[in-house]
Structure formats: structure tokens, C-alpha cells
């Protein structure tokens, strides 16, 4: 498994773009893009699918945003933070916040 700085389930802050400053949870990671809940919403025109019982219409949908435009939320500093990797004494590779050295993964 590749070590990503931003992972599914992470709390992130949007750093750039129309949703700058918004906070949300990462729903999916697609290569170098992430889908964050209620961020980068777009209207999608859905065709009705009678087989699945899906109604048609216009639905709001999250679109992917580039991983460089989000930062991991640091609850101690109450802001977005940069992330680095370090190896602990017991050999585990963990992410840590660059600002205060706190380990993200426990």
C-alpha cells in the first residue's frame, strides 16, 4: 500500500479554490486527487434509471480536488498543517504534523 499524506477518513481543510477554508472528511482518494464531503460540489444531470428505481433530475455531487489544494487539519493548532513521515523506534512509519512534530497516526 502506498503511503499517502492524505488518506480516506482524514479531516482536511481546503487551501485553495472556491471552497477555500472549508473543512471536511476525505471520502475517496483517486490517484493524486481527493473527494472531500461537501467540497467542490457540482450539479450533475442524472437520467432516470427505472431498473434501479433511480429518479432523474439534477443532483449535487462532490467532484475530486487536487491533493495539493488540501491540508490535513491539525486539531491542536486548529488549522491546516503540512505532513511528513518518520519511522518510530518500534519500526512503524507514521505521519506527523510539521508544525509541532505531533504524530497523526496512533
C-alpha positions in Angstrom: 0.0 0.0 0.0 1.4 3.4 -1.0 1.9 5.8 1.9 -0.2 8.9 1.2 0.0 12.1 3.1 -3.8 12.4 2.8 -6.0 9.3 3.3 -9.6 8.3 3.3 -11.3 9.4 6.6 -8.8 12.3 7.2 -10.1 15.6 8.3 -8.8 18.2 5.8 -9.0 21.9 5.2 -9.3 23.3 1.6 -6.3 25.7 1.0 -7.2 26.9 -2.5 -10.1 27.4 -4.9 -13.7 28.4 -4.5 -14.2 26.3 -1.3 -11.1 27.7 0.4 -11.3 27.5 4.2 -13.9 24.7 4.2 -13.3 21.6 6.4 -14.5 18.1 5.6 -13.7 14.4 5.6 -12.0 12.7 2.7 -14.4 10.2 1.2 -12.2 8.8 -1.6 -8.6 9.1 -2.8 -8.2 8.8 -6.6 -4.6 8.9 -7.6 -3.5 12.5 -6.8 -7.0 13.8 -6.2 -9.3 13.5 -3.2 -13.1 13.7 -2.9 -14.0 15.7 0.2 -17.5 15.8 1.6 -19.5 19.0 0.7 -16.5 20.5 -1.1 -16.2 21.2 -4.9 -19.9 20.5 -5.4 -21.2 20.3 -8.9 -24.6 19.9 -10.4 -24.9 16.6 -12.2 -27.8 15.9 -14.6 -28.9 12.3 -13.9 -31.0 10.3 -16.3 -33.7 8.3 -14.6 -33.0 4.6 -14.3 -36.2 2.7 -13.8 -34.4 -0.6 -13.3 -32.7 0.7 -10.2 -35.6 2.9 -9.2 -33.5 6.0 -9.5 -35.3 9.2 -10.2 -33.8 11.6 -12.8 -33.1 15.3 -12.2 -30.2 17.5 -11.1 -28.2 16.2 -8.1 -25.4 17.9 -6.2 -22.2 15.8 -6.3 -18.7 16.1 -4.9 -16.1 16.4 -7.5 -12.4 15.5 -6.9 -10.0 18.2 -5.8 -6.2 18.0 -6.2 -4.4 16.8 -3.1 -2.1 19.8 -3.2 -5.1 22.1 -2.5 -6.0 20.4 0.8 -4.1 20.3 4.1 -4.5 17.9 6.9 -6.4 19.5 9.8 -4.4 19.8 13.0 -6.8 19.9 16.0 -4.1 21.2 18.3 -3.2 24.2 16.2 -6.8 24.5 14.8 -5.5 24.9 11.3 -4.3 23.0 8.2 -0.9 21.6 8.6 1.8 20.1 6.4 2.6 16.4 6.9 5.8 14.5 7.0 6.8 10.9 7.6 9.0 9.4 10.2 10.0 6.0 11.5 9.3 5.3 15.1 11.6 3.4 17.4 9.4 0.3 17.0 9.8 0.5 13.2 6.4 1.9 12.4 6.2 4.5 9.7 3.8 7.3 10.8 2.7 10.7 9.6 3.4 13.7 11.7 2.5 17.4 11.7 5.4 19.5 10.6 4.5 22.5 12.8 4.7 20.7 16.2 6.0 17.2 15.4 2.9 15.5 16.8 2.2 12.1 15.3 -1.0 11.8 13.3 -1.4 8.0 13.2 -1.9 6.4 16.6 
